[in-house]
Amino acid sequence: MQRIVMKAMILAAGRGERMRPLTDHTPKPLLQVNGICLIEYHIKALVKAGFSEIFINHAHLGQQIETRLGDGHRYGADISYSREGEQGLETGGGIFHALPLLGEQPFLVVNGDIFTDYDFARLPLAPDGLAHLVLVDNPPQHPEGDFSLQRGLVFDHGADALTFSGIGIYQPELFAACTPGSFPLAPLLRSAMEAGKVSGEHYRGRWVDVGTVERLQALDVELVAESKRS
């Protein structure tokens, strides 16, 4: 396996309001399906793809994440943490807060509350523009989608919109005009899209937004059944 120099960040600071009461005492990324924490699936997939330096942001009950994952050595990774305090900084603010850790080169970001079999080794290590996004088919709970994909570029308009998977490669320059604080990522991406600086791909494999208790339970049943058949 080739080690990849690019750093990876897993977003794990969300409060998980729709997952209550489970998230009242357990941070959402530590919820389990088939006996494995959601965030551990990402860590294992990243290591398998060659990513060894992983950063994780956290807020609500974040110490539990550090206690569970430690320094990452048992996964074959080097894990460090970006601590945001109990309230969190939203996606954009959280990434910006972690930039001193992520460095000056492009970096990978993946949402901690999704489940996917996407191969992170497929991602471009040096996107042409400011970002490269992985888009997926629209799930039932989000039929309108987010962005359209046209000739390899992502736009905030157009027909046949797809859903943003929560997987992307970002250049630090995407955050050049930002200041510390809490702010979303989407406006930054839309501004870069207007300038034609966001590339993308359509992934048609397994992807689940584990955003509710019902979807968590359904995924658990599915994975347990698969493990029994294998």
C-alpha positions as CSV (number, residue, x, y, z in Angstrom):
1,M,0.0,0.0,0.0
2,Q,1.3,3.4,-0.9
3,R,1.2,6.0,1.8
4,I,-0.4,9.3,0.7
5,V,1.1,12.5,1.9
6,M,-2.2,14.4,1.8
7,K,-3.8,14.9,5.2
8,A,-7.4,13.9,5.9
9,M,-10.0,15.4,8.2
10,I,-13.1,13.7,9.6
11,L,-15.9,16.1,10.7
12,A,-17.2,14.9,14.0
13,A,-18.4,18.0,15.8
14,G,-22.1,17.9,15.0
15,R,-24.5,17.8,17.9
16,G,-26.8,15.2,16.3
17,E,-30.1,16.7,17.3
18,R,-32.1,14.4,15.0
19,M,-30.4,11.4,16.6
20,R,-31.5,12.2,20.1
21,P,-31.8,10.6,22.6
22,L,-28.9,8.5,21.4
23,T,-26.7,11.5,21.1
24,D,-27.5,12.9,24.5
25,H,-24.8,10.7,26.0
26,T,-22.8,9.5,22.9
27,P,-21.4,11.7,20.1
28,K,-22.9,10.8,16.8
29,P,-19.7,9.5,15.1
30,L,-19.4,6.9,17.9
31,L,-22.8,5.4,17.3
32,Q,-22.4,1.8,16.0
33,V,-23.6,-0.3,13.1
34,N,-22.7,-3.9,13.1
35,G,-20.7,-3.4,16.3
36,I,-18.3,-0.8,14.7
37,C,-18.5,3.0,15.3
38,L,-19.4,5.1,12.2
39,I,-16.1,7.0,12.4
40,E,-14.0,3.8,12.6
41,Y,-15.3,2.8,9.2
42,H,-13.8,6.0,7.8
43,I,-10.5,5.6,9.6
44,K,-10.1,2.1,8.3
45,A,-11.0,3.1,4.8
46,L,-8.7,6.1,4.9
47,V,-5.8,3.9,6.1
48,K,-6.6,1.3,3.4
49,A,-6.4,4.0,0.8
50,G,-3.0,5.2,2.0
51,F,-4.0,8.1,4.2
52,S,-2.1,7.9,7.5
53,E,-2.3,11.4,9.0
54,I,-5.9,12.1,10.1
55,F,-7.4,15.0,12.0
56,I,-10.7,14.9,13.7
57,N,-12.7,17.9,15.0
58,H,-15.1,17.6,17.9
59,A,-17.4,19.6,20.1
60,H,-20.3,17.9,21.9
61,L,-19.0,15.1,24.1
62,G,-15.7,15.3,22.2
63,Q,-13.6,13.8,24.9
64,Q,-15.4,10.5,24.3
65,I,-14.1,10.5,20.7
66,E,-10.5,11.0,21.9
67,T,-10.8,8.3,24.5
68,R,-12.2,5.8,22.0
69,L,-9.8,6.5,19.1
70,G,-6.7,7.6,21.0
71,D,-3.7,8.4,18.8
72,G,-4.8,6.1,16.0
73,H,-1.9,3.8,16.1
74,R,-4.0,0.7,16.5
75,Y,-5.6,1.6,13.2
76,G,-2.3,2.3,11.5
77,A,-2.9,6.0,11.5
78,D,-1.7,9.1,13.3
79,I,-4.8,10.8,14.7
80,S,-4.8,14.4,16.1
81,Y,-7.8,16.5,17.3
82,S,-9.1,19.9,16.6
83,R,-11.2,20.9,19.7
84,E,-14.0,23.4,19.1
85,G,-15.7,23.6,22.5
86,E,-19.2,22.4,23.3
87,Q,-21.0,24.5,20.7
88,G,-18.9,23.7,17.7
89,L,-18.1,26.0,14.7
90,E,-20.2,24.5,11.8
91,T,-18.5,22.9,8.9
92,G,-16.8,25.9,7.4
93,G,-15.7,27.3,10.7
94,G,-14.5,23.9,11.9
95,I,-12.3,23.4,8.8
96,F,-10.9,26.9,9.0
97,H,-10.1,26.3,12.7
98,A,-8.2,23.2,11.8
99,L,-6.2,24.8,8.9
100,P,-3.0,25.3,11.0
101,L,-3.0,21.5,11.4
102,L,-3.9,20.7,7.8
103,G,-1.1,22.7,6.3
104,E,-0.8,24.5,3.0
105,Q,-1.5,21.6,0.6
106,P,-4.9,20.2,-0.5
107,F,-6.6,18.0,2.1
108,L,-9.4,15.5,2.2
109,V,-12.6,16.1,4.3
110,V,-15.3,13.5,5.0
111,N,-18.4,13.9,7.2
112,G,-18.3,11.6,10.2
113,D,-22.0,10.7,10.0
114,I,-22.1,9.1,6.6
115,F,-21.5,5.4,5.7
116,T,-20.0,4.6,2.3
117,D,-17.9,2.1,0.5
118,Y,-16.3,4.9,-1.6
119,D,-12.6,4.3,-2.2
120,F,-10.7,7.4,-1.0
121,A,-7.8,6.5,-3.2
122,R,-9.9,7.6,-6.2
123,L,-9.7,11.2,-5.2
124,P,-7.4,13.6,-7.1
125,L,-4.5,14.6,-4.9
126,A,-4.3,18.0,-6.6
127,P,-7.6,19.4,-7.8
128,D,-7.4,21.9,-10.6
129,G,-9.6,24.4,-8.8
130,L,-10.4,25.2,-5.2
131,A,-12.3,22.0,-4.5
132,H,-13.3,18.6,-5.8
133,L,-16.6,17.1,-4.6
134,V,-18.1,13.6,-4.6
135,L,-21.8,13.7,-5.5
136,V,-24.2,10.8,-5.1
137,D,-27.7,9.9,-6.2
138,N,-30.4,11.8,-4.3
139,P,-31.7,9.8,-1.3
140,P,-35.4,9.7,-0.5
141,Q,-35.1,12.3,2.2
142,H,-33.3,14.8,-0.1
143,P,-34.9,14.4,-3.6
144,E,-34.1,17.9,-4.8
145,G,-30.3,17.4,-4.5
146,D,-27.7,20.0,-4.0
147,F,-25.5,20.7,-7.0
148,S,-25.3,19.8,-10.7
149,L,-22.4,18.1,-12.4
150,Q,-21.6,19.3,-16.0
151,R,-18.5,18.1,-17.9
152,G,-16.6,17.5,-14.7
153,L,-17.5,20.8,-13.1
154,V,-19.9,21.4,-10.2
155,F,-22.5,24.2,-10.3
156,D,-25.2,25.5,-8.0
157,H,-27.8,25.4,-10.7
158,G,-28.9,23.3,-13.6
159,A,-31.0,20.2,-14.1
160,D,-30.5,16.8,-12.6
161,A,-29.0,18.0,-9.4
162,L,-27.2,15.4,-7.3
163,T,-26.5,15.3,-3.5
164,F,-23.2,16.3,-2.0
165,S,-21.9,13.2,-0.3
166,G,-19.9,15.0,2.4
167,I,-16.6,13.9,0.8
168,G,-14.3,16.5,-0.8
169,I,-10.8,17.7,-1.5
170,Y,-10.2,21.3,-0.6
171,Q,-7.4,23.8,-1.3
172,P,-6.6,26.0,1.7
173,E,-7.2,29.0,-0.6
174,L,-10.9,28.3,-0.5
175,F,-10.8,29.8,3.1
176,A,-8.6,32.7,2.3
177,A,-11.2,35.4,3.1
178,C,-12.5,33.7,6.2
179,T,-12.1,34.8,9.8
180,P,-12.4,32.7,13.0
181,G,-15.9,31.8,14.1
182,S,-18.8,29.7,13.3
183,F,-19.9,29.6,9.6
184,P,-21.2,27.1,7.0
185,L,-19.1,25.7,4.1
186,A,-21.8,25.9,1.4
187,P,-21.5,29.6,0.7
188,L,-17.7,29.2,0.1
189,L,-18.3,26.4,-2.3
190,R,-21.1,28.2,-4.2
191,S,-18.8,31.2,-4.7
192,A,-16.0,29.0,-6.0
193,M,-18.6,27.3,-8.3
194,E,-19.5,30.6,-9.8
195,A,-15.9,31.1,-10.7
196,G,-15.7,27.6,-12.3
197,K,-13.3,26.4,-9.7
198,V,-15.1,23.3,-8.3
199,S,-14.6,19.9,-10.0
200,G,-16.6,16.8,-9.1
201,E,-17.6,13.2,-9.8
202,H,-20.7,11.1,-9.5
203,Y,-20.3,8.1,-7.3
204,R,-23.0,5.5,-7.7
205,G,-21.9,3.0,-5.0
206,R,-23.1,2.6,-1.4
207,W,-23.7,5.8,0.5
208,V,-26.0,6.5,3.5
209,D,-26.6,9.7,5.3
210,V,-27.0,8.3,8.8
211,G,-28.9,11.3,10.1
212,T,-31.8,9.7,12.0
213,V,-32.3,6.9,14.5
214,E,-34.4,5.1,11.9
215,R,-31.7,5.2,9.2
216,L,-29.0,4.1,11.7
217,Q,-31.1,1.1,12.7
218,A,-31.9,0.2,9.1
219,L,-28.2,0.3,8.2
220,D,-27.3,-1.8,11.3
221,V,-29.8,-4.5,10.3
222,E,-28.5,-4.5,6.7
223,L,-24.8,-4.8,7.7
224,V,-25.5,-7.4,10.3
225,A,-27.3,-9.5,7.7
226,E,-24.5,-9.1,5.3
227,S,-21.9,-10.1,7.8
228,K,-23.8,-13.3,8.6
229,R,-23.9,-14.2,4.9
230,S,-20.2,-13.6,4.4
